C-alpha cells in the first residue's frame, strides 16, 4: 500500500501542503520552493520579457541576500509550475 507524503515546509517555513494532481495530466505534483536571485526590486509579474526587468508589478521583495522564494508545486511530466506568492 503506497502512502502519500504529508505537508512539507518551504525555505520560508510555510506549509506547502499535500501532493496535488496536475491540472493538465492528472499525475501527482511535487511540492517545493522556487528560488531566484533578484538584488534589485524582487520578483515581478510582467506581460513580456525585458532585459532589465523594467516595470511590472512587484510580487515578492528580496531577502537580505537578494533571494526570492515561491512555495508551489511542479509537474515533472508537463513541466508546469503552480506557485503562490
C-alpha positions as CSV (number, residue, x, y, z in Angstrom):
1,X,0.0,0.0,0.0
2,X,1.5,3.3,-1.1
3,X,1.4,6.3,1.2
4,X,1.5,9.9,0.3
5,X,3.8,12.4,1.9
6,X,2.2,14.9,4.2
7,X,2.8,18.6,4.2
8,X,6.4,19.8,3.8
9,X,7.9,23.0,4.8
10,X,9.4,25.6,2.4
11,X,12.6,27.5,2.9
12,X,10.5,30.3,4.4
13,X,8.9,27.8,6.9
14,X,5.5,27.8,5.3
15,X,3.5,24.6,4.8
16,X,3.5,23.7,1.1
17,X,0.6,21.2,1.5
18,X,-0.2,17.7,0.4
19,X,0.6,16.4,-3.1
20,X,-1.9,17.7,-5.6
21,X,-2.8,16.2,-9.0
22,X,-1.5,18.1,-12.1
23,X,-4.4,20.1,-13.7
24,X,-3.0,19.1,-17.2
25,X,-2.1,15.4,-16.9
26,X,-3.5,14.3,-13.5
27,X,-0.1,13.0,-12.3
28,X,1.0,13.8,-8.7
29,X,2.8,17.1,-8.4
30,X,6.0,17.6,-6.3
31,X,5.7,20.3,-3.5
32,X,8.6,22.5,-3.2
33,X,10.1,26.0,-3.5
34,X,11.2,28.0,-6.5
35,X,14.1,30.2,-5.5
36,X,15.5,33.0,-7.6
37,X,18.1,35.8,-7.2
38,X,17.0,39.4,-7.5
39,X,19.0,42.1,-5.9
40,X,17.0,44.9,-7.5
41,X,13.3,45.0,-6.9
42,X,12.5,41.4,-6.1
43,X,10.2,39.2,-8.2
44,X,7.9,41.0,-10.7
45,X,5.0,39.9,-12.9
46,X,5.4,41.3,-16.4
47,X,3.4,40.8,-19.6
48,X,6.6,40.1,-21.6
49,X,10.3,39.7,-21.2
50,X,12.5,42.7,-20.5
51,X,16.3,42.8,-20.5
52,X,16.4,44.9,-17.3
53,X,13.1,43.7,-15.8
54,X,11.8,47.3,-16.0
55,X,8.3,47.9,-15.0
56,X,6.0,45.1,-13.9
57,X,4.1,44.5,-10.7
58,X,6.2,43.7,-7.7
59,X,5.2,40.4,-6.1
60,X,7.9,39.4,-3.6
61,X,10.7,41.6,-2.2
62,X,14.2,40.0,-2.0
63,X,15.6,38.9,1.4
64,X,18.9,40.3,2.7
65,X,20.9,38.0,0.4
66,X,18.9,39.1,-2.7
67,X,16.8,35.9,-3.0
68,X,13.1,35.5,-3.5
69,X,11.2,32.3,-2.8
70,X,7.8,31.0,-4.1
71,X,6.1,28.0,-2.5
72,X,4.4,25.8,-5.0
73,X,4.1,22.6,-7.0
74,X,5.9,21.2,-10.0
75,X,4.8,18.6,-12.6
76,X,7.8,16.8,-14.0
77,X,5.7,15.3,-16.8
78,X,4.2,18.6,-18.1
79,X,6.9,20.9,-16.9
80,X,4.2,23.0,-15.2
81,X,4.7,25.1,-12.1
82,X,1.9,26.3,-9.8
83,X,3.2,29.0,-7.5
84,X,1.8,31.0,-4.6
85,X,3.1,34.5,-3.6
